[in-house]
Amino acid sequence: MKAYFSCVFVLLLLSCNSKEKVEKKVVITDGTKTYDVYQASEMSTLMKGMYAYNMQLKTDIEAGNEVSDEFPEEFLRIHSAQLSETKLRNETFQHFSGKFIDAQREVFIDSSLLSVKDRYNNSINMCLSCHKTECTGPIPKIQKLLIK
């Protein structure tokens, strides 16, 4: 009897530890149609990458690490990346995206009279300025990029 319980116990332990977690994919149907899951636009993907880059840059600046002098050329895709279906590349977007690129480039110029913290915050404030007029959803997240 003792051997039986020992075998059951070992099997339970092995079954708990050996199974890998399998992610379930949710498919939404109404019986006649299958709906596509949200796919981020090129612009959304680009901006998430810009956010990640600037979050690392913020960490480096706060730590007193030296900032690279190379502007990330990928940021220039802001002028050509495909927007979501509900957004248009209008004059306001063109204006702010140009100003953002100028401000972001300034972060990497050592000869500036402004501190790197001020130059960095200026570029993040350009993001906020645009998002206050166009797409307000990410504003709280963008505000986390500011160095206090």
MARLUMGU-71371 format. One record per residue (C-alpha): residue number from 0; residue in three letters; x, y, z negated. Coordinates in nm, 4 decimals. Example, Ala and Ser with C-alpha at 12.3 -4.5 7.8 and 13.67 -1.06 7.14 Angstrom:
<rec><ropa>0</ropa><mido>ALA</mido><c1>1.2300</c1><c2>-0.4500</c2><c3>-0.7800</c3></rec>
<rec><ropa>1</ropa><mido>SER</mido><c1>1.3670</c1><c2>-0.1060</c2><c3>-0.7140</c3></rec>
//
This chain:
<rec><ropa>0</ropa><mido>MET</mido><c1>0.0000</c1><c2>0.0000</c2><c3>0.0000</c3></rec>
<rec><ropa>1</ropa><mido>LYS</mido><c1>0.2867</c1><c2>0.2325</c2><c3>-0.0863</c3></rec>
<rec><ropa>2</ropa><mido>ALA</mido><c1>0.4462</c1><c2>0.1639</c2><c3>0.2542</c3></rec>
<rec><ropa>3</ropa><mido>TYR</mido><c1>0.1171</c1><c2>0.2451</c2><c3>0.4278</c3></rec>
<rec><ropa>4</ropa><mido>PHE</mido><c1>0.0918</c1><c2>0.5896</c2><c3>0.2636</c3></rec>
<rec><ropa>5</ropa><mido>SER</mido><c1>0.4587</c1><c2>0.6553</c2><c3>0.3349</c3></rec>
<rec><ropa>6</ropa><mido>CYS</mido><c1>0.4055</c1><c2>0.5808</c2><c3>0.7069</c3></rec>
<rec><ropa>7</ropa><mido>VAL</mido><c1>0.0973</c1><c2>0.8018</c2><c3>0.7212</c3></rec>
<rec><ropa>8</ropa><mido>PHE</mido><c1>0.2823</c1><c2>1.0831</c2><c3>0.5455</c3></rec>
<rec><ropa>9</ropa><mido>VAL</mido><c1>0.5787</c1><c2>1.0618</c2><c3>0.7877</c3></rec>
<rec><ropa>10</ropa><mido>LEU</mido><c1>0.3447</c1><c2>1.0568</c2><c3>1.0874</c3></rec>
<rec><ropa>11</ropa><mido>LEU</mido><c1>0.1638</c1><c2>1.3657</c2><c3>0.9590</c3></rec>
<rec><ropa>12</ropa><mido>LEU</mido><c1>0.4911</c1><c2>1.5505</c2><c3>0.9135</c3></rec>
<rec><ropa>13</ropa><mido>LEU</mido><c1>0.6116</c1><c2>1.4568</c2><c3>1.2586</c3></rec>
<rec><ropa>14</ropa><mido>SER</mido><c1>0.2836</c1><c2>1.5511</c2><c3>1.4217</c3></rec>
<rec><ropa>15</ropa><mido>CYS</mido><c1>0.2864</c1><c2>1.8938</c2><c3>1.2555</c3></rec>
<rec><ropa>16</ropa><mido>ASN</mido><c1>0.6427</c1><c2>1.9735</c2><c3>1.3554</c3></rec>
<rec><ropa>17</ropa><mido>SER</mido><c1>0.6658</c1><c2>1.8184</c2><c3>1.6995</c3></rec>
<rec><ropa>18</ropa><mido>LYS</mido><c1>0.3796</c1><c2>1.9927</c2><c3>1.8739</c3></rec>
<rec><ropa>19</ropa><mido>GLU</mido><c1>0.4687</c1><c2>2.3064</c2><c3>2.0629</c3></rec>
<rec><ropa>20</ropa><mido>LYS</mido><c1>0.2289</c1><c2>2.5948</c2><c3>2.0614</c3></rec>
<rec><ropa>21</ropa><mido>VAL</mido><c1>0.0504</c1><c2>2.6103</c2><c3>2.3919</c3></rec>
<rec><ropa>22</ropa><mido>GLU</mido><c1>-0.0894</c1><c2>2.9436</c2><c3>2.4981</c3></rec>
<rec><ropa>23</ropa><mido>LYS</mido><c1>-0.4404</c1><c2>2.9283</c2><c3>2.6276</c3></rec>
<rec><ropa>24</ropa><mido>LYS</mido><c1>-0.5151</c1><c2>3.1221</c2><c3>2.9383</c3></rec>
<rec><ropa>25</ropa><mido>VAL</mido><c1>-0.8570</c1><c2>3.2800</c2><c3>2.9339</c3></rec>
<rec><ropa>26</ropa><mido>VAL</mido><c1>-1.0495</c1><c2>3.2758</c2><c3>3.2590</c3></rec>
<rec><ropa>27</ropa><mido>ILE</mido><c1>-1.3563</c1><c2>3.4924</c2><c3>3.2665</c3></rec>
<rec><ropa>28</ropa><mido>THR</mido><c1>-1.6401</c1><c2>3.3717</c2><c3>3.4867</c3></rec>
<rec><ropa>29</ropa><mido>ASP</mido><c1>-2.0102</c1><c2>3.4385</c2><c3>3.5053</c3></rec>
<rec><ropa>30</ropa><mido>GLY</mido><c1>-2.0844</c1><c2>3.1127</c2><c3>3.6818</c3></rec>
<rec><ropa>31</ropa><mido>THR</mido><c1>-2.0444</c1><c2>3.2541</c2><c3>4.0316</c3></rec>
<rec><ropa>32</ropa><mido>LYS</mido><c1>-1.7399</c1><c2>3.4771</c2><c3>4.0140</c3></rec>
<rec><ropa>33</ropa><mido>THR</mido><c1>-1.3961</c1><c2>3.4655</c2><c3>3.8531</c3></rec>
<rec><ropa>34</ropa><mido>TYR</mido><c1>-1.2696</c1><c2>3.8022</c2><c3>3.7324</c3></rec>
<rec><ropa>35</ropa><mido>ASP</mido><c1>-0.9087</c1><c2>3.9121</c2><c3>3.7609</c3></rec>
<rec><ropa>36</ropa><mido>VAL</mido><c1>-0.7267</c1><c2>3.9968</c2><c3>3.4441</c3></rec>
<rec><ropa>37</ropa><mido>TYR</mido><c1>-0.5872</c1><c2>4.3517</c2><c3>3.4131</c3></rec>
<rec><ropa>38</ropa><mido>GLN</mido><c1>-0.2657</c1><c2>4.4036</c2><c3>3.6036</c3></rec>
<rec><ropa>39</ropa><mido>ALA</mido><c1>-0.0591</c1><c2>4.7084</c2><c3>3.5205</c3></rec>
<rec><ropa>40</ropa><mido>SER</mido><c1>0.0133</c1><c2>4.9542</c2><c3>3.7995</c3></rec>
<rec><ropa>41</ropa><mido>GLU</mido><c1>0.3702</c1><c2>5.0258</c2><c3>3.9065</c3></rec>
<rec><ropa>42</ropa><mido>MET</mido><c1>0.3466</c1><c2>5.3599</c2><c3>3.7262</c3></rec>
<rec><ropa>43</ropa><mido>SER</mido><c1>0.2290</c1><c2>5.1996</c2><c3>3.4038</c3></rec>
<rec><ropa>44</ropa><mido>THR</mido><c1>0.5126</c1><c2>4.9488</c2><c3>3.4165</c3></rec>
<rec><ropa>45</ropa><mido>LEU</mido><c1>0.7629</c1><c2>5.2249</c2><c3>3.4924</c3></rec>
<rec><ropa>46</ropa><mido>MET</mido><c1>0.6391</c1><c2>5.4382</c2><c3>3.2035</c3></rec>
<rec><ropa>47</ropa><mido>LYS</mido><c1>0.6619</c1><c2>5.1455</c2><c3>2.9628</c3></rec>
<rec><ropa>48</ropa><mido>GLY</mido><c1>1.0227</c1><c2>5.1033</c2><c3>3.0721</c3></rec>
<rec><ropa>49</ropa><mido>MET</mido><c1>1.0851</c1><c2>5.4749</c2><c3>3.0277</c3></rec>
<rec><ropa>50</ropa><mido>TYR</mido><c1>0.9364</c1><c2>5.4522</c2><c3>2.6800</c3></rec>
<rec><ropa>51</ropa><mido>ALA</mido><c1>1.1646</c1><c2>5.1623</c2><c3>2.5865</c3></rec>
<rec><ropa>52</ropa><mido>TYR</mido><c1>1.4687</c1><c2>5.3434</c2><c3>2.7254</c3></rec>
<rec><ropa>53</ropa><mido>ASN</mido><c1>1.3866</c1><c2>5.6626</c2><c3>2.5367</c3></rec>
<rec><ropa>54</ropa><mido>MET</mido><c1>1.3190</c1><c2>5.4720</c2><c3>2.2150</c3></rec>
<rec><ropa>55</ropa><mido>GLN</mido><c1>1.6710</c1><c2>5.3257</c2><c3>2.2382</c3></rec>
<rec><ropa>56</ropa><mido>LEU</mido><c1>1.8078</c1><c2>5.6707</c2><c3>2.3216</c3></rec>
<rec><ropa>57</ropa><mido>LYS</mido><c1>1.6313</c1><c2>5.8127</c2><c3>2.0145</c3></rec>
<rec><ropa>58</ropa><mido>THR</mido><c1>1.7873</c1><c2>5.5410</c2><c3>1.7977</c3></rec>
<rec><ropa>59</ropa><mido>ASP</mido><c1>2.1337</c1><c2>5.6205</c2><c3>1.9366</c3></rec>
<rec><ropa>60</ropa><mido>ILE</mido><c1>2.0933</c1><c2>5.9955</c2><c3>1.8837</c3></rec>
<rec><ropa>61</ropa><mido>GLU</mido><c1>1.9675</c1><c2>5.9489</c2><c3>1.5279</c3></rec>
<rec><ropa>62</ropa><mido>ALA</mido><c1>2.2609</c1><c2>5.7178</c2><c3>1.4524</c3></rec>
<rec><ropa>63</ropa><mido>GLY</mido><c1>2.5058</c1><c2>5.9766</c2><c3>1.5854</c3></rec>
<rec><ropa>64</ropa><mido>ASN</mido><c1>2.6191</c1><c2>5.7508</c2><c3>1.8684</c3></rec>
<rec><ropa>65</ropa><mido>GLU</mido><c1>2.7567</c1><c2>5.9087</c2><c3>2.1812</c3></rec>
<rec><ropa>66</ropa><mido>VAL</mido><c1>2.4994</c1><c2>5.9362</c2><c3>2.4600</c3></rec>
<rec><ropa>67</ropa><mido>SER</mido><c1>2.5904</c1><c2>5.8146</c2><c3>2.8065</c3></rec>
<rec><ropa>68</ropa><mido>ASP</mido><c1>2.6329</c1><c2>6.0783</c2><c3>3.0763</c3></rec>
<rec><ropa>69</ropa><mido>GLU</mido><c1>2.4456</c1><c2>5.8671</c2><c3>3.3330</c3></rec>
<rec><ropa>70</ropa><mido>PHE</mido><c1>2.0871</c1><c2>5.9593</c2><c3>3.4096</c3></rec>
<rec><ropa>71</ropa><mido>PRO</mido><c1>1.8774</c1><c2>5.6444</c2><c3>3.4728</c3></rec>
<rec><ropa>72</ropa><mido>GLU</mido><c1>1.8007</c1><c2>5.6736</c2><c3>3.8444</c3></rec>
<rec><ropa>73</ropa><mido>GLU</mido><c1>1.5053</c1><c2>5.4351</c2><c3>3.8010</c3></rec>
<rec><ropa>74</ropa><mido>PHE</mido><c1>1.3194</c1><c2>5.7302</c2><c3>3.6442</c3></rec>
<rec><ropa>75</ropa><mido>LEU</mido><c1>1.3014</c1><c2>5.8907</c2><c3>3.9903</c3></rec>
<rec><ropa>76</ropa><mido>ARG</mido><c1>1.0423</c1><c2>5.6290</c2><c3>4.0835</c3></rec>
<rec><ropa>77</ropa><mido>ILE</mido><c1>0.7962</c1><c2>5.8521</c2><c3>3.8955</c3></rec>
<rec><ropa>78</ropa><mido>HIS</mido><c1>0.7526</c1><c2>6.0321</c2><c3>4.2298</c3></rec>
<rec><ropa>79</ropa><mido>SER</mido><c1>0.6675</c1><c2>5.7172</c2><c3>4.4267</c3></rec>
<rec><ropa>80</ropa><mido>ALA</mido><c1>0.5396</c1><c2>5.4427</c2><c3>4.1952</c3></rec>
<rec><ropa>81</ropa><mido>GLN</mido><c1>0.1858</c1><c2>5.3330</c2><c3>4.2708</c3></rec>
<rec><ropa>82</ropa><mido>LEU</mido><c1>-0.0697</c1><c2>5.4782</c2><c3>4.0316</c3></rec>
<rec><ropa>83</ropa><mido>SER</mido><c1>-0.3725</c1><c2>5.2911</c2><c3>3.9028</c3></rec>
<rec><ropa>84</ropa><mido>GLU</mido><c1>-0.6798</c1><c2>5.3011</c2><c3>4.1242</c3></rec>
<rec><ropa>85</ropa><mido>THR</mido><c1>-0.8482</c1><c2>5.5703</c2><c3>3.9152</c3></rec>
<rec><ropa>86</ropa><mido>LYS</mido><c1>-0.5570</c1><c2>5.8169</c2><c3>3.9183</c3></rec>
<rec><ropa>87</ropa><mido>LEU</mido><c1>-0.4341</c1><c2>6.0535</c2><c3>4.1868</c3></rec>
<rec><ropa>88</ropa><mido>ARG</mido><c1>-0.0960</c1><c2>6.2125</c2><c3>4.2369</c3></rec>
<rec><ropa>89</ropa><mido>ASN</mido><c1>-0.2231</c1><c2>6.5727</c2><c3>4.2237</c3></rec>
<rec><ropa>90</ropa><mido>GLU</mido><c1>-0.0452</c1><c2>6.9081</c2><c3>4.1861</c3></rec>
<rec><ropa>91</ropa><mido>THR</mido><c1>-0.0495</c1><c2>6.8883</c2><c3>3.8067</c3></rec>
<rec><ropa>92</ropa><mido>PHE</mido><c1>0.1144</c1><c2>6.5474</c2><c3>3.8116</c3></rec>
<rec><ropa>93</ropa><mido>GLN</mido><c1>0.3718</c1><c2>6.6619</c2><c3>4.0679</c3></rec>
<rec><ropa>94</ropa><mido>HIS</mido><c1>0.4556</c1><c2>6.9678</c2><c3>3.8577</c3></rec>
<rec><ropa>95</ropa><mido>PHE</mido><c1>0.4953</c1><c2>6.7844</c2><c3>3.5273</c3></rec>
<rec><ropa>96</ropa><mido>SER</mido><c1>0.6796</c1><c2>6.4854</c2><c3>3.6721</c3></rec>
<rec><ropa>97</ropa><mido>GLY</mido><c1>0.9346</c1><c2>6.7230</c2><c3>3.8281</c3></rec>
<rec><ropa>98</ropa><mido>LYS</mido><c1>0.9743</c1><c2>6.9116</c2><c3>3.5006</c3></rec>
<rec><ropa>99</ropa><mido>PHE</mido><c1>1.0126</c1><c2>6.5847</c2><c3>3.3112</c3></rec>
<rec><ropa>100</ropa><mido>ILE</mido><c1>1.2904</c1><c2>6.4647</c2><c3>3.5435</c3></rec>
<rec><ropa>101</ropa><mido>ASP</mido><c1>1.4707</c1><c2>6.7986</c2><c3>3.5028</c3></rec>
<rec><ropa>102</ropa><mido>ALA</mido><c1>1.4410</c1><c2>6.7793</c2><c3>3.1222</c3></rec>
<rec><ropa>103</ropa><mido>GLN</mido><c1>1.5476</c1><c2>6.4136</c2><c3>3.1125</c3></rec>
<rec><ropa>104</ropa><mido>ARG</mido><c1>1.8536</c1><c2>6.4893</c2><c3>3.3286</c3></rec>
<rec><ropa>105</ropa><mido>GLU</mido><c1>1.9452</c1><c2>6.7664</c2><c3>3.0837</c3></rec>
<rec><ropa>106</ropa><mido>VAL</mido><c1>1.9790</c1><c2>6.5088</c2><c3>2.8034</c3></rec>
<rec><ropa>107</ropa><mido>PHE</mido><c1>2.2839</c1><c2>6.3646</c2><c3>2.9779</c3></rec>
<rec><ropa>108</ropa><mido>ILE</mido><c1>2.4668</c1><c2>6.6953</c2><c3>3.0321</c3></rec>
<rec><ropa>109</ropa><mido>ASP</mido><c1>2.7309</c1><c2>6.7438</c2><c3>2.7641</c3></rec>
<rec><ropa>110</ropa><mido>SER</mido><c1>2.8056</c1><c2>7.1022</c2><c3>2.8591</c3></rec>
<rec><ropa>111</ropa><mido>SER</mido><c1>2.4588</c1><c2>7.2212</c2><c3>2.7576</c3></rec>
<rec><ropa>112</ropa><mido>LEU</mido><c1>2.4341</c1><c2>7.4812</c2><c3>2.4826</c3></rec>
<rec><ropa>113</ropa><mido>LEU</mido><c1>2.1471</c1><c2>7.2884</c2><c3>2.3207</c3></rec>
<rec><ropa>114</ropa><mido>SER</mido><c1>2.2066</c1><c2>6.9943</c2><c3>2.0908</c3></rec>
<rec><ropa>115</ropa><mido>VAL</mido><c1>2.1384</c1><c2>6.6479</c2><c3>2.2318</c3></rec>
<rec><ropa>116</ropa><mido>LYS</mido><c1>1.8478</c1><c2>6.6176</c2><c3>1.9861</c3></rec>
<rec><ropa>117</ropa><mido>ASP</mido><c1>1.6864</c1><c2>6.9357</c2><c3>2.1232</c3></rec>
<rec><ropa>118</ropa><mido>ARG</mido><c1>1.7435</c1><c2>6.8298</c2><c3>2.4840</c3></rec>
<rec><ropa>119</ropa><mido>TYR</mido><c1>1.5962</c1><c2>6.4881</c2><c3>2.4114</c3></rec>
<rec><ropa>120</ropa><mido>ASN</mido><c1>1.2909</c1><c2>6.6358</c2><c3>2.2347</c3></rec>
<rec><ropa>121</ropa><mido>ASN</mido><c1>1.2398</c1><c2>6.8752</c2><c3>2.5277</c3></rec>
<rec><ropa>122</ropa><mido>SER</mido><c1>1.2145</c1><c2>6.5790</c2><c3>2.7652</c3></rec>
<rec><ropa>123</ropa><mido>ILE</mido><c1>0.9666</c1><c2>6.3986</c2><c3>2.5379</c3></rec>
<rec><ropa>124</ropa><mido>ASN</mido><c1>0.7623</c1><c2>6.7185</c2><c3>2.5052</c3></rec>
<rec><ropa>125</ropa><mido>MET</mido><c1>0.7387</c1><c2>6.7256</c2><c3>2.8856</c3></rec>
<rec><ropa>126</ropa><mido>CYS</mido><c1>0.5843</c1><c2>6.3777</c2><c3>2.8709</c3></rec>
<rec><ropa>127</ropa><mido>LEU</mido><c1>0.3350</c1><c2>6.5030</c2><c3>2.6148</c3></rec>
<rec><ropa>128</ropa><mido>SER</mido><c1>0.2518</c1><c2>6.8125</c2><c3>2.8215</c3></rec>
<rec><ropa>129</ropa><mido>CYS</mido><c1>0.1597</c1><c2>6.6026</c2><c3>3.1210</c3></rec>
<rec><ropa>130</ropa><mido>HIS</mido><c1>-0.0315</c1><c2>6.3444</c2><c3>2.9217</c3></rec>
<rec><ropa>131</ropa><mido>LYS</mido><c1>-0.2382</c1><c2>6.6193</c2><c3>2.7575</c3></rec>
<rec><ropa>132</ropa><mido>THR</mido><c1>-0.3753</c1><c2>6.7037</c2><c3>3.1030</c3></rec>
<rec><ropa>133</ropa><mido>GLU</mido><c1>-0.3856</c1><c2>6.3698</c2><c3>3.2832</c3></rec>
<rec><ropa>134</ropa><mido>CYS</mido><c1>-0.3869</c1><c2>6.0489</c2><c3>3.0808</c3></rec>
<rec><ropa>135</ropa><mido>THR</mido><c1>-0.4320</c1><c2>6.1111</c2><c3>2.7085</c3></rec>
<rec><ropa>136</ropa><mido>GLY</mido><c1>-0.4281</c1><c2>5.7503</c2><c3>2.5861</c3></rec>
<rec><ropa>137</ropa><mido>PRO</mido><c1>-0.0526</c1><c2>5.7104</c2><c3>2.5260</c3></rec>
<rec><ropa>138</ropa><mido>ILE</mido><c1>-0.0058</c1><c2>6.0412</c2><c3>2.3388</c3></rec>
<rec><ropa>139</ropa><mido>PRO</mido><c1>0.0205</c1><c2>5.8850</c2><c3>1.9893</c3></rec>
<rec><ropa>140</ropa><mido>LYS</mido><c1>0.2797</c1><c2>5.6379</c2><c3>2.1164</c3></rec>
<rec><ropa>141</ropa><mido>ILE</mido><c1>0.4797</c1><c2>5.9093</c2><c3>2.2946</c3></rec>
<rec><ropa>142</ropa><mido>GLN</mido><c1>0.4794</c1><c2>6.1245</c2><c3>1.9814</c3></rec>
<rec><ropa>143</ropa><mido>LYS</mido><c1>0.6719</c1><c2>5.8466</c2><c3>1.8054</c3></rec>
<rec><ropa>144</ropa><mido>LEU</mido><c1>0.9603</c1><c2>5.9180</c2><c3>2.0421</c3></rec>
<rec><ropa>145</ropa><mido>LEU</mido><c1>1.0162</c1><c2>6.2668</c2><c3>1.9011</c3></rec>
<rec><ropa>146</ropa><mido>ILE</mido><c1>1.3116</c1><c2>6.3111</c2><c3>1.6678</c3></rec>
<rec><ropa>147</ropa><mido>LYS</mido><c1>1.2049</c1><c2>6.4930</c2><c3>1.3528</c3></rec>
//
